[in-house]
Amino acid sequence: MAAVTQDTAVSTGRITRAFIYLVLILFALFYLLPLYVMGVNSLKPLAEITGGNMMALPSTWTLDPWRSAWSTAQIGVEPTGLKPYFLNSILMVVPAVAISTIVGALNGYVLTKWRFRGDTWVFGLMLFSCFIPFQIVLIPMAVVLGKLGLAGSVSGLILVHVVYGIGFTTLYFRNYYASFPTELVRAAMIDGAGFFRIFWRILLPVSGPIAVVSVIWQFTNIWNDFLFGVSFGGTSQPMTVALNNLVQSSTGVKEYNVHFAGAILAALPTLFVYIVAGRYFVRGLMAGSVKG
Amino acid sequence: MGFLDIRNVTKSYGPVEVLHRIDIAVEEGEFLVLVGPSGCGKSTLLNMIAGLEGISGGEIAIKGRVVNGVHPSKRNIAMVFQSYALYPNMTVGQNMTFGLEMHGVPKPERDRALADVAKLLQIDHLLDRKPGQLSGGQRQRVAMGRALVRNPDVFLFDEPLSNLDAKLRVDMRTEIKKLHQKLKTTIVYVTHDQIEALTLSTRIAVMNKGHVQQLGTPKEIYDTPANLFVATFMGSPAMNIVPATVVMENGHPHAALTDADGGVHRLRFSQANLAAWEGKNILLGIRPEAITDPEGADRKSQNIQPFTNRVTVTEPAGSDTFVTMTLSGKDAIARMRADASVEPGQKFDFAINMEKAVAFDPATEERITP
């Protein structure tokens, strides 16, 4: 048998390596360009933008566009800024993410560890809900929300997003728990733990990675949702709708610097979630795919 | 009525019956081993005792109380799983006391029970570790400790040693036996390893295809197997099964066999009732250790028959030498002393202990009983 030598390995010369890095850096810059444009233009007075140079750094640095976007900009008819809508979004996102994740985890637990007749059908139908486009359910959803007396409220939006999210969260948790040894559940049963105790003490403590996936997925989807927000938001519209109202207003001067600041504000929470939990995201997605 | 009664228990999955009318009474302090090849239903039966699988017919009673519909945690049993099933997020100590905690036992009492068992199993130094930081043997001990802490009526073991390497398995086997002798607990133990069954048990139930083939002490199972399945499944190397014809000589039944060179040998049976089989074919079962050289033969036996045959293969195995020969067209193995001088191809004088020979009916495969 021939010995493995350096010659047989793929050799990368210094020039090749430099070229690879150059390409990578160029791509990185290209992808960062929009963020750069948003950043610099949100920090300069409007005159500098309308003056024509979008790419230049501000000659006068100012935080006024941010203050305006946050608290004084005209959103629709009220000069409230994005602040109240940001709050609406938070009030909607946090419970919706929490509830859909917990329900998804419980569903996954039941569908894998407390199998019943027809459970694959139930799972199949829940999976099916992942493929229903938002637009199809708008009218039935409006009717249901109206009957429940939740139309135009934050609770109504929470309900809509929970219902829509359960399909995905169930899928995540079911597949994660499928590789969880059933013998552990049996041992806990013999030890005298009940349905919720087994879930709480045995399964949840090892569900970290998949919970992160579920939270990130749900958070981004719900935070970025526009259609449900604009349809059912009523007086408590979320951030996305407000941003649209800010940017699309057809009266007055287009304050591009304020729009940029507002757009960044709208994107900050999802960015924050990704930065904090992102490295668990891939880990959770890969969980169960490779036998440890 | 026993301590643990399994009465006419059946198990079906839909129309398929996988366990057929199992009837076993286990006395207090007994070590019952359920042994059989995979798919024989032994683990299913154990899970039914534990309450993890429903009972399709018949009933199971522990201490006289029928437990058919009783939840696993209310049966006062403890189970050791093949994979150990230790909770990965808890320390060894928490693992072991989880059951007591769930049953509402106060903390000081739990700690006392934990300390006792940890000392007994010599795992006191591991109590703060997580299962992931333990070796296979240590996990095995913890799994047993978790069962012991509960102080249950019946211990259930589901192939607890099959994940260990060969040496550790033998050590743990001795350990389990010691524990049983010391604590005198009632144990039902499932394994596919016949050596484990013979060494550990006070009684064995040999199972195949959902039937109990034979229920008896290890000695009964080994010396008087009920049928061909039990005879060949229990013992290593397996019992030699060779075709023979029953002939009468001086008023005694003899087995007529042919050796490798075509010569016919007549070996006198110890069982007089085989006279009824005169002229008929039977299957003769002889354990390898019942075929030896004349010096190595069992001195207490009343019926040693000399016998010459050609040696095909010799396999020195350290403590014994296994000698293969052809008997009535089949391979038969003799277990010799390690220093017996036997060469392949040689004609050798064997001694067969016919006291230990058993005869099977070729049609039913059942043992012909005296």
Interface residues (C-beta under 8 A of the other chain):
Chain A: P181 E183 L184 R186 A187 A188 M189 I190 D191 G192 A193 R197 R201 I202 P205 V206
Chain B: A50 G51 L52 H71 P72 S73 I77 A78 M79 F81 Q82 S83 A85 Y87 P88 N89 F98 G99 M102 H103 R146 R150
